């Protein structure tokens, strides 16, 4: 599935700027943020860390 940054921000209760900064490598997400992103995307944390 593909989500827009706006959709992912809404699904994770994070700001769009936070999602953009994480994607661009400007910010390092906290573990709870990573968990929220993984749940929203329907993937495991292993997938995030190994890719």
C-alpha positions in Angstrom: 0.0 0.0 0.0 1.1 3.5 -0.6 0.1 6.4 1.6 0.6 10.1 1.3 2.7 11.8 4.0 -0.6 13.5 5.1 -2.3 10.1 5.5 0.7 8.6 7.4 0.8 11.6 9.7 -2.8 11.2 10.4 -2.5 7.5 11.0 0.4 7.9 13.4 -0.8 11.1 15.1 2.4 12.8 14.1 2.8 16.1 12.2 3.4 16.1 8.4 6.7 17.9 9.0 7.8 15.2 11.4 7.1 12.5 8.8 8.9 14.6 6.1 11.9 15.1 8.4 12.1 11.4 9.2 11.9 10.4 5.6 14.6 12.9 4.6 16.9 11.8 7.5 16.8 15.1 9.3 15.3 13.6 12.4 15.7 10.3 14.1 12.3 8.9 15.2 11.8 7.6 18.7 10.9 4.0 19.3 7.2 4.8 19.9 7.1 6.7 16.6 8.7 3.8 14.8 6.1 1.5 16.3 3.3 3.8 15.2 4.7 4.0 11.7 5.1 0.2 11.5 1.6 -0.4 12.7 0.2 2.2 10.2 2.2 0.5 7.3 1.3 -3.0 8.4 4.9 -4.0 8.7 7.2 -5.3 11.5 9.9 -3.3 13.2 12.4 -5.8 11.8 11.4 -4.6 8.3 12.1 -1.0 9.3 15.5 -1.8 10.9 16.7 -4.3 8.2 15.8 -2.1 5.2 
